[in-house]
Amino acid sequence: MKKENTKEVLMEGEFFENKKNREKLIKTLIIHLNSYLEAENNLQKIKILVKIYQNLQKCS
């Protein structure tokens, strides 16, 4: 019984940590997407898309 409670607490902690990581990722992606929209040339846009892709890879 005690082990189950400990496991549940650990799982809840992981959930909140994952939620914080998702929120951080979303904020980062929004910043990059805004930069993408403001970019004037294709090279800048490609660099921003690479940053977005790298951030998504970190979370998968």
mmCIF file as Biopython writes it, N, C-alpha, C and O atoms, coordinates in Angstrom:
data_model
#
loop_
_atom_site.group_PDB
_atom_site.id
_atom_site.type_symbol
_atom_site.label_atom_id
_atom_site.label_alt_id
_atom_site.label_comp_id
_atom_site.label_asym_id
_atom_site.label_entity_id
_atom_site.label_seq_id
_atom_site.pdbx_PDB_ins_code
_atom_site.Cartn_x
_atom_site.Cartn_y
_atom_site.Cartn_z
_atom_site.occupancy
_atom_site.B_iso_or_equiv
_atom_site.auth_seq_id
_atom_site.auth_asym_id
_atom_site.pdbx_PDB_model_num
ATOM 1   N N  . MET A ? 1  ? 0.827  -1.196 0.000   1.0 0.0 1  A 1 
ATOM 2   C CA . MET A ? 1  ? 0.000  0.000  0.000   1.0 0.0 1  A 1 
ATOM 3   C C  . MET A ? 1  ? 0.866  1.252  0.000   1.0 0.0 1  A 1 
ATOM 4   O O  . MET A ? 1  ? 0.607  2.201  -0.740  1.0 0.0 1  A 1 
ATOM 5   N N  . LYS A ? 2  ? 1.892  1.243  0.835   1.0 0.0 2  A 1 
ATOM 6   C CA . LYS A ? 2  ? 2.756  2.417  0.930   1.0 0.0 2  A 1 
ATOM 7   C C  . LYS A ? 2  ? 3.497  2.662  -0.386  1.0 0.0 2  A 1 
ATOM 8   O O  . LYS A ? 2  ? 3.683  3.808  -0.796  1.0 0.0 2  A 1 
ATOM 9   N N  . LYS A ? 3  ? 3.918  1.580  -1.044  1.0 0.0 3  A 1 
ATOM 10  C CA . LYS A ? 3  ? 4.628  1.719  -2.315  1.0 0.0 3  A 1 
ATOM 11  C C  . LYS A ? 3  ? 3.736  2.368  -3.368  1.0 0.0 3  A 1 
ATOM 12  O O  . LYS A ? 3  ? 4.198  3.197  -4.154  1.0 0.0 3  A 1 
ATOM 13  N N  . GLU A ? 4  ? 2.462  1.992  -3.383  1.0 0.0 4  A 1 
ATOM 14  C CA . GLU A ? 4  ? 1.541  2.582  -4.355  1.0 0.0 4  A 1 
ATOM 15  C C  . GLU A ? 4  ? 1.409  4.083  -4.132  1.0 0.0 4  A 1 
ATOM 16  O O  . GLU A ? 4  ? 1.384  4.853  -5.092  1.0 0.0 4  A 1 
ATOM 17  N N  . ASN A ? 5  ? 1.323  4.499  -2.882  1.0 0.0 5  A 1 
ATOM 18  C CA . ASN A ? 5  ? 1.213  5.922  -2.583  1.0 0.0 5  A 1 
ATOM 19  C C  . ASN A ? 5  ? 2.457  6.668  -3.036  1.0 0.0 5  A 1 
ATOM 20  O O  . ASN A ? 5  ? 2.362  7.758  -3.600  1.0 0.0 5  A 1 
ATOM 21  N N  . THR A ? 6  ? 3.624  6.083  -2.790  1.0 0.0 6  A 1 
ATOM 22  C CA . THR A ? 6  ? 4.878  6.705  -3.217  1.0 0.0 6  A 1 
ATOM 23  C C  . THR A ? 6  ? 4.912  6.816  -4.734  1.0 0.0 6  A 1 
ATOM 24  O O  . THR A ? 6  ? 5.324  7.839  -5.280  1.0 0.0 6  A 1 
ATOM 25  N N  . LYS A ? 7  ? 4.477  5.759  -5.412  1.0 0.0 7  A 1 
ATOM 26  C CA . LYS A ? 7  ? 4.459  5.762  -6.878  1.0 0.0 7  A 1 
ATOM 27  C C  . LYS A ? 7  ? 3.516  6.843  -7.396  1.0 0.0 7  A 1 
ATOM 28  O O  . LYS A ? 7  ? 3.840  7.550  -8.350  1.0 0.0 7  A 1 
ATOM 29  N N  . GLU A ? 8  ? 2.352  6.971  -6.769  1.0 0.0 8  A 1 
ATOM 30  C CA . GLU A ? 8  ? 1.396  7.993  -7.192  1.0 0.0 8  A 1 
ATOM 31  C C  . GLU A ? 8  ? 1.971  9.392  -7.020  1.0 0.0 8  A 1 
ATOM 32  O O  . GLU A ? 8  ? 1.795  10.252 -7.882  1.0 0.0 8  A 1 
ATOM 33  N N  . VAL A ? 9  ? 2.654  9.615  -5.908  1.0 0.0 9  A 1 
ATOM 34  C CA . VAL A ? 9  ? 3.259  10.927 -5.656  1.0 0.0 9  A 1 
ATOM 35  C C  . VAL A ? 9  ? 4.322  11.217 -6.701  1.0 0.0 9  A 1 
ATOM 36  O O  . VAL A ? 9  ? 4.391  12.331 -7.218  1.0 0.0 9  A 1 
ATOM 37  N N  . LEU A ? 10 ? 5.151  10.230 -7.019  1.0 0.0 10 A 1 
ATOM 38  C CA . LEU A ? 10 ? 6.191  10.422 -8.038  1.0 0.0 10 A 1 
ATOM 39  C C  . LEU A ? 10 ? 5.565  10.714 -9.394  1.0 0.0 10 A 1 
ATOM 40  O O  . LEU A ? 10 ? 6.049  11.575 -10.129 1.0 0.0 10 A 1 
ATOM 41  N N  . MET A ? 11 ? 4.499  10.007 -9.727  1.0 0.0 11 A 1 
ATOM 42  C CA . MET A ? 11 ? 3.845  10.231 -11.015 1.0 0.0 11 A 1 
ATOM 43  C C  . MET A ? 11 ? 3.242  11.626 -11.083 1.0 0.0 11 A 1 
ATOM 44  O O  . MET A ? 11 ? 3.296  12.269 -12.131 1.0 0.0 11 A 1 
ATOM 45  N N  . GLU A ? 12 ? 2.670  12.104 -9.982  1.0 0.0 12 A 1 
ATOM 46  C CA . GLU A ? 12 ? 2.120  13.462 -9.961  1.0 0.0 12 A 1 
ATOM 47  C C  . GLU A ? 12 ? 3.231  14.484 -10.147 1.0 0.0 12 A 1 
ATOM 48  O O  . GLU A ? 12 ? 3.057  15.465 -10.869 1.0 0.0 12 A 1 
ATOM 49  N N  . GLY A ? 13 ? 4.370  14.263 -9.502  1.0 0.0 13 A 1 
ATOM 50  C CA . GLY A ? 13 ? 5.511  15.164 -9.657  1.0 0.0 13 A 1 
ATOM 51  C C  . GLY A ? 13 ? 5.979  15.223 -11.094 1.0 0.0 13 A 1 
ATOM 52  O O  . GLY A ? 13 ? 6.289  16.295 -11.615 1.0 0.0 13 A 1 
ATOM 53  N N  . GLU A ? 14 ? 6.030  14.055 -11.741 1.0 0.0 14 A 1 
ATOM 54  C CA . GLU A ? 14 ? 6.428  14.005 -13.147 1.0 0.0 14 A 1 
ATOM 55  C C  . GLU A ? 14 ? 5.425  14.749 -14.015 1.0 0.0 14 A 1 
ATOM 56  O O  . GLU A ? 14 ? 5.804  15.442 -14.959 1.0 0.0 14 A 1 
ATOM 57  N N  . PHE A ? 15 ? 4.143  14.603 -13.693 1.0 0.0 15 A 1 
ATOM 58  C CA . PHE A ? 15 ? 3.109  15.285 -14.474 1.0 0.0 15 A 1 
ATOM 59  C C  . PHE A ? 15 ? 3.307  16.792 -14.431 1.0 0.0 15 A 1 
ATOM 60  O O  . PHE A ? 15 ? 3.265  17.456 -15.466 1.0 0.0 15 A 1 
ATOM 61  N N  . PHE A ? 16 ? 3.526  17.342 -13.218 1.0 0.0 16 A 1 
ATOM 62  C CA . PHE A ? 16 ? 3.685  18.783 -13.103 1.0 0.0 16 A 1 
ATOM 63  C C  . PHE A ? 16 ? 4.980  19.251 -13.748 1.0 0.0 16 A 1 
ATOM 64  O O  . PHE A ? 16 ? 5.024  20.338 -14.325 1.0 0.0 16 A 1 
ATOM 65  N N  . GLU A ? 17 ? 6.039  18.443 -13.659 1.0 0.0 17 A 1 
ATOM 66  C CA . GLU A ? 17 ? 7.293  18.817 -14.318 1.0 0.0 17 A 1 
ATOM 67  C C  . GLU A ? 17 ? 7.103  18.798 -15.830 1.0 0.0 17 A 1 
ATOM 68  O O  . GLU A ? 17 ? 7.570  19.700 -16.526 1.0 0.0 17 A 1 
ATOM 69  N N  . ASN A ? 18 ? 6.422  17.778 -16.339 1.0 0.0 18 A 1 
ATOM 70  C CA . ASN A ? 18 ? 6.148  17.715 -17.777 1.0 0.0 18 A 1 
ATOM 71  C C  . ASN A ? 18 ? 5.281  18.884 -18.214 1.0 0.0 18 A 1 
ATOM 72  O O  . ASN A ? 18 ? 5.476  19.439 -19.295 1.0 0.0 18 A 1 
ATOM 73  N N  . LYS A ? 19 ? 4.318  19.259 -17.370 1.0 0.0 19 A 1 
ATOM 74  C CA . LYS A ? 19 ? 3.450  20.392 -17.699 1.0 0.0 19 A 1 
ATOM 75  C C  . LYS A ? 19 ? 4.272  21.674 -17.783 1.0 0.0 19 A 1 
ATOM 76  O O  . LYS A ? 19 ? 4.063  22.484 -18.686 1.0 0.0 19 A 1 
ATOM 77  N N  . LYS A ? 20 ? 5.208  21.864 -16.846 1.0 0.0 20 A 1 
ATOM 78  C CA . LYS A ? 20 ? 6.073  23.049 -16.880 1.0 0.0 20 A 1 
ATOM 79  C C  . LYS A ? 20 ? 6.931  23.039 -18.134 1.0 0.0 20 A 1 
ATOM 80  O O  . LYS A ? 20 ? 7.116  24.075 -18.774 1.0 0.0 20 A 1 
ATOM 81  N N  . ASN A ? 21 ? 7.462  21.858 -18.490 1.0 0.0 21 A 1 
ATOM 82  C CA . ASN A ? 21 ? 8.285  21.752 -19.695 1.0 0.0 21 A 1 
ATOM 83  C C  . ASN A ? 21 ? 7.472  22.068 -20.945 1.0 0.0 21 A 1 
ATOM 84  O O  . ASN A ? 21 ? 7.959  22.741 -21.854 1.0 0.0 21 A 1 
ATOM 85  N N  . ARG A ? 22 ? 6.231  21.581 -20.991 1.0 0.0 22 A 1 
ATOM 86  C CA . ARG A ? 22 ? 5.369  21.878 -22.149 1.0 0.0 22 A 1 
ATOM 87  C C  . ARG A ? 22 ? 5.077  23.364 -22.246 1.0 0.0 22 A 1 
ATOM 88  O O  . ARG A ? 22 ? 5.109  23.941 -23.332 1.0 0.0 22 A 1 
ATOM 89  N N  . GLU A ? 23 ? 4.792  23.985 -21.099 1.0 0.0 23 A 1 
ATOM 90  C CA . GLU A ? 23 ? 4.506  25.426 -21.103 1.0 0.0 23 A 1 
ATOM 91  C C  . GLU A ? 23 ? 5.725  26.213 -21.567 1.0 0.0 23 A 1 
ATOM 92  O O  . GLU A ? 23 ? 5.596  27.169 -22.331 1.0 0.0 23 A 1 
ATOM 93  N N  . LYS A ? 24 ? 6.900  25.814 -21.108 1.0 0.0 24 A 1 
ATOM 94  C CA . LYS A ? 24 ? 8.134  26.485 -21.523 1.0 0.0 24 A 1 
ATOM 95  C C  . LYS A ? 24 ? 8.349  26.307 -23.028 1.0 0.0 24 A 1 
ATOM 96  O O  . LYS A ? 24 ? 8.716  27.253 -23.724 1.0 0.0 24 A 1 
ATOM 97  N N  . LEU A ? 25 ? 8.120  25.090 -23.523 1.0 0.0 25 A 1 
ATOM 98  C CA . LEU A ? 25 ? 8.274  24.821 -24.950 1.0 0.0 25 A 1 
ATOM 99  C C  . LEU A ? 25 ? 7.305  25.669 -25.766 1.0 0.0 25 A 1 
ATOM 100 O O  . LEU A ? 25 ? 7.689  26.241 -26.786 1.0 0.0 25 A 1 
ATOM 101 N N  . ILE A ? 26 ? 6.068  25.754 -25.331 1.0 0.0 26 A 1 
ATOM 102 C CA . ILE A ? 26 ? 5.065  26.541 -26.059 1.0 0.0 26 A 1 
ATOM 103 C C  . ILE A ? 26 ? 5.474  28.003 -26.123 1.0 0.0 26 A 1 
ATOM 104 O O  . ILE A ? 26 ? 5.372  28.631 -27.177 1.0 0.0 26 A 1 
ATOM 105 N N  . LYS A ? 27 ? 5.939  28.554 -24.999 1.0 0.0 27 A 1 
ATOM 106 C CA . LYS A ? 27 ? 6.382  29.954 -24.989 1.0 0.0 27 A 1 
ATOM 107 C C  . LYS A ? 27 ? 7.558  30.155 -25.936 1.0 0.0 27 A 1 
ATOM 108 O O  . LYS A ? 27 ? 7.610  31.143 -26.669 1.0 0.0 27 A 1 
ATOM 109 N N  . THR A ? 28 ? 8.502  29.215 -25.918 1.0 0.0 28 A 1 
ATOM 110 C CA . THR A ? 28 ? 9.668  29.308 -26.802 1.0 0.0 28 A 1 
ATOM 111 C C  . THR A ? 28 ? 9.239  29.245 -28.262 1.0 0.0 28 A 1 
ATOM 112 O O  . THR A ? 28 ? 9.728  30.016 -29.088 1.0 0.0 28 A 1 
ATOM 113 N N  . LEU A ? 29 ? 8.332  28.336 -28.580 1.0 0.0 29 A 1 
ATOM 114 C CA . LEU A ? 29 ? 7.863  28.208 -29.962 1.0 0.0 29 A 1 
ATOM 115 C C  . LEU A ? 29 ? 7.131  29.460 -30.429 1.0 0.0 29 A 1 
ATOM 116 O O  . LEU A ? 29 ? 7.276  29.870 -31.581 1.0 0.0 29 A 1 
ATOM 117 N N  . ILE A ? 30 ? 6.354  30.063 -29.553 1.0 0.0 30 A 1 
ATOM 118 C CA . ILE A ? 30 ? 5.652  31.302 -29.915 1.0 0.0 30 A 1 
ATOM 119 C C  . ILE A ? 30 ? 6.656  32.402 -30.233 1.0 0.0 30 A 1 
ATOM 120 O O  . ILE A ? 30 ? 6.483  33.143 -31.201 1.0 0.0 30 A 1 
ATOM 121 N N  . ILE A ? 31 ? 7.701  32.509 -29.423 1.0 0.0 31 A 1 
ATOM 122 C CA . ILE A ? 31 ? 8.741  33.517 -29.680 1.0 0.0 31 A 1 
ATOM 123 C C  . ILE A ? 31 ? 9.384  33.271 -31.037 1.0 0.0 31 A 1 
ATOM 124 O O  . ILE A ? 31 ? 9.568  34.203 -31.821 1.0 0.0 31 A 1 
ATOM 125 N N  . HIS A ? 32 ? 9.731  31.998 -31.318 1.0 0.0 32 A 1 
ATOM 126 C CA . HIS A ? 32 ? 10.363 31.679 -32.603 1.0 0.0 32 A 1 
ATOM 127 C C  . HIS A ? 32 ? 9.412  31.940 -33.769 1.0 0.0 32 A 1 
ATOM 128 O O  . HIS A ? 32 ? 9.835  32.433 -34.815 1.0 0.0 32 A 1 
ATOM 129 N N  . LEU A ? 33 ? 8.144  31.617 -33.600 1.0 0.0 33 A 1 
ATOM 130 C CA . LEU A ? 33 ? 7.184  31.848 -34.686 1.0 0.0 33 A 1 
ATOM 131 C C  . LEU A ? 33 ? 6.989  33.336 -34.955 1.0 0.0 33 A 1 
ATOM 132 O O  . LEU A ? 33 ? 6.848  33.747 -36.107 1.0 0.0 33 A 1 
ATOM 133 N N  . ASN A ? 34 ? 6.980  34.134 -33.907 1.0 0.0 34 A 1 
ATOM 134 C CA . ASN A ? 34 ? 6.893  35.585 -34.103 1.0 0.0 34 A 1 
ATOM 135 C C  . ASN A ? 34 ? 8.122  36.098 -34.846 1.0 0.0 34 A 1 
ATOM 136 O O  . ASN A ? 34 ? 8.010  36.948 -35.729 1.0 0.0 34 A 1 
ATOM 137 N N  . SER A ? 35 ? 9.290  35.581 -34.488 1.0 0.0 35 A 1 
ATOM 138 C CA . SER A ? 35 ? 10.517 35.961 -35.195 1.0 0.0 35 A 1 
ATOM 139 C C  . SER A ? 35 ? 10.428 35.551 -36.659 1.0 0.0 35 A 1 
ATOM 140 O O  . SER A ? 35 ? 10.850 36.290 -37.548 1.0 0.0 35 A 1 
ATOM 141 N N  . TYR A ? 36 ? 9.874  34.364 -36.900 1.0 0.0 36 A 1 
ATOM 142 C CA . TYR A ? 36 ? 9.727  33.875 -38.269 1.0 0.0 36 A 1 
ATOM 143 C C  . TYR A ? 36 ? 8.867  34.830 -39.093 1.0 0.0 36 A 1 
ATOM 144 O O  . TYR A ? 36 ? 9.194  35.145 -40.237 1.0 0.0 36 A 1 
ATOM 145 N N  . LEU A ? 37 ? 7.781  35.281 -38.508 1.0 0.0 37 A 1 
ATOM 146 C CA . LEU A ? 37 ? 6.880  36.190 -39.228 1.0 0.0 37 A 1 
ATOM 147 C C  . LEU A ? 37 ? 7.534  37.539 -39.511 1.0 0.0 37 A 1 
ATOM 148 O O  . LEU A ? 37 ? 7.213  38.195 -40.502 1.0 0.0 37 A 1 
ATOM 149 N N  . GLU A ? 38 ? 8.456  37.950 -38.634 1.0 0.0 38 A 1 
ATOM 150 C CA . GLU A ? 38 ? 9.125  39.237 -38.818 1.0 0.0 38 A 1 
ATOM 151 C C  . GLU A ? 38 ? 10.372 39.136 -39.698 1.0 0.0 38 A 1 
ATOM 152 O O  . GLU A ? 38 ? 10.897 40.153 -40.151 1.0 0.0 38 A 1 
ATOM 153 N N  . ALA A ? 39 ? 10.844 37.917 -39.938 1.0 0.0 39 A 1 
ATOM 154 C CA . ALA A ? 39 ? 12.063 37.729 -40.725 1.0 0.0 39 A 1 
ATOM 155 C C  . ALA A ? 39 ? 11.843 38.217 -42.154 1.0 0.0 39 A 1 
ATOM 156 O O  . ALA A ? 39 ? 10.790 38.004 -42.754 1.0 0.0 39 A 1 
ATOM 157 N N  . GLU A ? 40 ? 12.865 38.871 -42.670 1.0 0.0 40 A 1 
ATOM 158 C CA . GLU A ? 40 ? 12.728 39.462 -44.004 1.0 0.0 40 A 1 
ATOM 159 C C  . GLU A ? 40 ? 13.274 38.580 -45.117 1.0 0.0 40 A 1 
ATOM 160 O O  . GLU A ? 40 ? 12.832 38.690 -46.261 1.0 0.0 40 A 1 
ATOM 161 N N  . ASN A ? 41 ? 14.220 37.712 -44.805 1.0 0.0 41 A 1 
ATOM 162 C CA . ASN A ? 41 ? 14.760 36.889 -45.890 1.0 0.0 41 A 1 
ATOM 163 C C  . ASN A ? 41 ? 14.678 35.402 -45.547 1.0 0.0 41 A 1 
ATOM 164 O O  . ASN A ? 41 ? 14.459 35.018 -44.399 1.0 0.0 41 A 1 
ATOM 165 N N  . ASN A ? 42 ? 14.860 34.591 -46.567 1.0 0.0 42 A 1 
ATOM 166 C CA . ASN A ? 42 ? 14.698 33.145 -46.414 1.0 0.0 42 A 1 
ATOM 167 C C  . ASN A ? 42 ? 15.740 32.525 -45.494 1.0 0.0 42 A 1 
ATOM 168 O O  . ASN A ? 42 ? 15.430 31.563 -44.791 1.0 0.0 42 A 1 
ATOM 169 N N  . LEU A ? 43 ? 16.958 33.040 -45.475 1.0 0.0 43 A 1 
ATOM 170 C CA . LEU A ? 43 ? 17.996 32.483 -44.608 1.0 0.0 43 A 1 
ATOM 171 C C  . LEU A ? 43 ? 17.602 32.631 -43.141 1.0 0.0 43 A 1 
ATOM 172 O O  . LEU A ? 43 ? 17.767 31.701 -42.352 1.0 0.0 43 A 1 
ATOM 173 N N  . GLN A ? 44 ? 17.085 33.799 -42.781 1.0 0.0 44 A 1 
ATOM 174 C CA . GLN A ? 44 ? 16.620 34.001 -41.402 1.0 0.0 44 A 1 
ATOM 175 C C  . GLN A ? 44 ? 15.489 33.034 -41.074 1.0 0.0 44 A 1 
ATOM 176 O O  . GLN A ? 44 ? 15.455 32.455 -39.988 1.0 0.0 44 A 1 
ATOM 177 N N  . LYS A ? 45 ? 14.570 32.861 -42.010 1.0 0.0 45 A 1 
ATOM 178 C CA . LYS A ? 45 ? 13.438 31.967 -41.784 1.0 0.0 45 A 1 
ATOM 179 C C  . LYS A ? 45 ? 13.904 30.526 -41.598 1.0 0.0 45 A 1 
ATOM 180 O O  . LYS A ? 45 ? 13.390 29.812 -40.737 1.0 0.0 45 A 1 
ATOM 181 N N  . ILE A ? 46 ? 14.864 30.104 -42.392 1.0 0.0 46 A 1 
ATOM 182 C CA . ILE A ? 46 ? 15.386 28.741 -42.273 1.0 0.0 46 A 1 
ATOM 183 C C  . ILE A ? 46 ? 16.046 28.537 -40.914 1.0 0.0 46 A 1 
ATOM 184 O O  . ILE A ? 46 ? 15.843 27.502 -40.279 1.0 0.0 46 A 1 
ATOM 185 N N  . LYS A ? 47 ? 16.831 29.508 -40.461 1.0 0.0 47 A 1 
ATOM 186 C CA . LYS A ? 47 ? 17.484 29.393 -39.154 1.0 0.0 47 A 1 
ATOM 187 C C  . LYS A ? 47 ? 16.456 29.292 -38.032 1.0 0.0 47 A 1 
ATOM 188 O O  . LYS A ? 47 ? 16.638 28.526 -37.087 1.0 0.0 47 A 1 
ATOM 189 N N  . ILE A ? 48 ? 15.393 30.054 -38.135 1.0 0.0 48 A 1 
ATOM 190 C CA . ILE A ? 48 ? 14.340 30.016 -37.111 1.0 0.0 48 A 1 
ATOM 191 C C  . ILE A ? 48 ? 13.621 28.670 -37.141 1.0 0.0 48 A 1 
ATOM 192 O O  . ILE A ? 48 ? 13.319 28.109 -36.088 1.0 0.0 48 A 1 
ATOM 193 N N  . LEU A ? 49 ? 13.347 28.151 -38.328 1.0 0.0 49 A 1 
ATOM 194 C CA . LEU A ? 49 ? 12.706 26.839 -38.431 1.0 0.0 49 A 1 
ATOM 195 C C  . LEU A ? 49 ? 13.588 25.742 -37.843 1.0 0.0 49 A 1 
ATOM 196 O O  . LEU A ? 49 ? 13.082 24.798 -37.236 1.0 0.0 49 A 1 
ATOM 197 N N  . VAL A ? 50 ? 14.888 25.860 -38.018 1.0 0.0 50 A 1 
ATOM 198 C CA . VAL A ? 50 ? 15.821 24.891 -37.429 1.0 0.0 50 A 1 
ATOM 199 C C  . VAL A ? 50 ? 15.742 24.951 -35.905 1.0 0.0 50 A 1 
ATOM 200 O O  . VAL A ? 50 ? 15.734 23.910 -35.247 1.0 0.0 50 A 1 
ATOM 201 N N  . LYS A ? 51 ? 15.682 26.157 -35.338 1.0 0.0 51 A 1 
ATOM 202 C CA . LYS A ? 51 ? 15.552 26.296 -33.882 1.0 0.0 51 A 1 
ATOM 203 C C  . LYS A ? 51 ? 14.258 25.658 -33.389 1.0 0.0 51 A 1 
ATOM 204 O O  . LYS A ? 51 ? 14.250 24.976 -32.365 1.0 0.0 51 A 1 
ATOM 205 N N  . ILE A ? 52 ? 13.173 25.878 -34.112 1.0 0.0 52 A 1 
ATOM 206 C CA . ILE A ? 52 ? 11.887 25.288 -33.732 1.0 0.0 52 A 1 
ATOM 207 C C  . ILE A ? 52 ? 11.988 23.764 -33.758 1.0 0.0 52 A 1 
ATOM 208 O O  . ILE A ? 52 ? 11.554 23.092 -32.823 1.0 0.0 52 A 1 
ATOM 209 N N  . TYR A ? 53 ? 12.559 23.229 -34.825 1.0 0.0 53 A 1 
ATOM 210 C CA . TYR A ? 53 ? 12.710 21.776 -34.958 1.0 0.0 53 A 1 
ATOM 211 C C  . TYR A ? 53 ? 13.554 21.207 -33.822 1.0 0.0 53 A 1 
ATOM 212 O O  . TYR A ? 53 ? 13.216 20.166 -33.259 1.0 0.0 53 A 1 
ATOM 213 N N  . GLN A ? 54 ? 14.650 21.884 -33.484 1.0 0.0 54 A 1 
ATOM 214 C CA . GLN A ? 54 ? 15.520 21.409 -32.411 1.0 0.0 54 A 1 
ATOM 215 C C  . GLN A ? 54 ? 14.790 21.408 -31.071 1.0 0.0 54 A 1 
ATOM 216 O O  . GLN A ? 54 ? 14.952 20.478 -30.281 1.0 0.0 54 A 1 
ATOM 217 N N  . ASN A ? 55 ? 13.994 22.430 -30.808 1.0 0.0 55 A 1 
ATOM 218 C CA . ASN A ? 55 ? 13.227 22.471 -29.563 1.0 0.0 55 A 1 
ATOM 219 C C  . ASN A ? 55 ? 12.207 21.340 -29.503 1.0 0.0 55 A 1 
ATOM 220 O O  . ASN A ? 55 ? 12.000 20.743 -28.446 1.0 0.0 55 A 1 
ATOM 221 N N  . LEU A ? 56 ? 11.579 21.049 -30.617 1.0 0.0 56 A 1 
ATOM 222 C CA . LEU A ? 56 ? 10.611 19.953 -30.644 1.0 0.0 56 A 1 
ATOM 223 C C  . LEU A ? 56 ? 11.298 18.606 -30.442 1.0 0.0 56 A 1 
ATOM 224 O O  . LEU A ? 56 ? 10.737 17.718 -29.799 1.0 0.0 56 A 1 
ATOM 225 N N  . GLN A ? 57 ? 12.500 18.443 -30.981 1.0 0.0 57 A 1 
ATOM 226 C CA . GLN A ? 57 ? 13.242 17.192 -30.818 1.0 0.0 57 A 1 
ATOM 227 C C  . GLN A ? 57 ? 13.621 16.952 -29.361 1.0 0.0 57 A 1 
ATOM 228 O O  . GLN A ? 57 ? 13.633 15.810 -28.902 1.0 0.0 57 A 1 
ATOM 229 N N  . LYS A ? 58 ? 13.930 18.021 -28.635 1.0 0.0 58 A 1 
ATOM 230 C CA . LYS A ? 58 ? 14.302 17.886 -27.223 1.0 0.0 58 A 1 
ATOM 231 C C  . LYS A ? 58 ? 13.169 17.283 -26.410 1.0 0.0 58 A 1 
ATOM 232 O O  . LYS A ? 58 ? 13.409 16.549 -25.451 1.0 0.0 58 A 1 
ATOM 233 N N  . CYS A ? 59 ? 11.945 17.588 -26.788 1.0 0.0 59 A 1 
ATOM 234 C CA . CYS A ? 59 ? 10.786 17.168 -25.996 1.0 0.0 59 A 1 
ATOM 235 C C  . CYS A ? 59 ? 10.202 15.838 -26.437 1.0 0.0 59 A 1 
ATOM 236 O O  . CYS A ? 59 ? 9.302  15.319 -25.777 1.0 0.0 59 A 1 
ATOM 237 N N  . SER A ? 60 ? 10.692 15.270 -27.539 1.0 0.0 60 A 1 
ATOM 238 C CA . SER A ? 60 ? 10.110 14.002 -27.962 1.0 0.0 60 A 1 
ATOM 239 C C  . SER A ? 60 ? 10.862 12.829 -27.414 1.0 0.0 60 A 1 
ATOM 240 O O  . SER A ? 60 ? 10.497 11.684 -27.679 1.0 0.0 60 A 1 
#
